[in-house]
Amino acid sequence: MVKRFMKIEARIERENKKFKIDVKAGTTAKGLALELGLNPVEVIPAVNEMIVAEDYKIKEKDKVEFLSVVSGG
């Protein structure tokens, strides 16, 4: 049986929000950012404390964190 949804833990650093969420199987880090209302250009995805590419496919029980991009001079 193929799972349609997976339970993961997510955190948005700049808002200091942490929560559990169900996501569709095959969801990418970029897709999750968009689902959460984040601009993928303004955040860096990290999964299980490792920075990942936008096209990383989230797995069951992953801990996903969106880190803020800081720029300036």
N, C-alpha and C positions, 0 to 999 in steps of 0.2 A: 504494500500500500504506500502510495506516494503522499508525503505530507504537503499540505497546501500552505500551512502557516507554521512559523517557528517562534518560540518565546526567546527573547533576548533581553539583555540589560543595556540601557542607553544612558548617556550623560552628555549634557550640553554645558561645556565649561563656562562660557561667558555668562550664562544664566544660573549657573550652579544648580541645575536641575538633574536629578537622577531618577529613572523610572524603568519599569519593566513594560515591554510592548510586544505584541504579536506582529510579525512581518511576514509577507508572502515569501515562499520558497523562491530562491533565485534573485532576491532583492540585492542590489549593489549598495556600496557605501554612499555613492552619489544619489541613488534612488531614495535611500533612507533620509539623507539630508533634505532632499526636496520634500519628502513626505512630512518631515518635521517643520517645514517652513523655513529652512535655512538656505542661504545662498552658498552653493558649493565652492564658489570662488573665495568666500570669506572664512571657510573652515578647513581644517585638515583632519581627515578621519584616522582614528587609531582603533585597532581591534586587539583586545587582550594585551594592551599596553605596547603595541607595536604599530608604527605608522604604516598605513596601507594605501594602495592606489585607489582611485575613485571607482574602478571597475571590480574591486574585490567583492566576491559574492559572500554575503553574510551567512554564517552557519548557526545551527541550533546552539543555544547557550553562549554565544559570543557576547563579550562585553565591548560595546561600541561607544567610543567617546569622540565628540567633535571638539577639537581644539581651535581656539581663535587664532587667526592670522594677525600678526602684529607687524606693522611697517612704519617707517618714519626715518628721520635722519638726524 
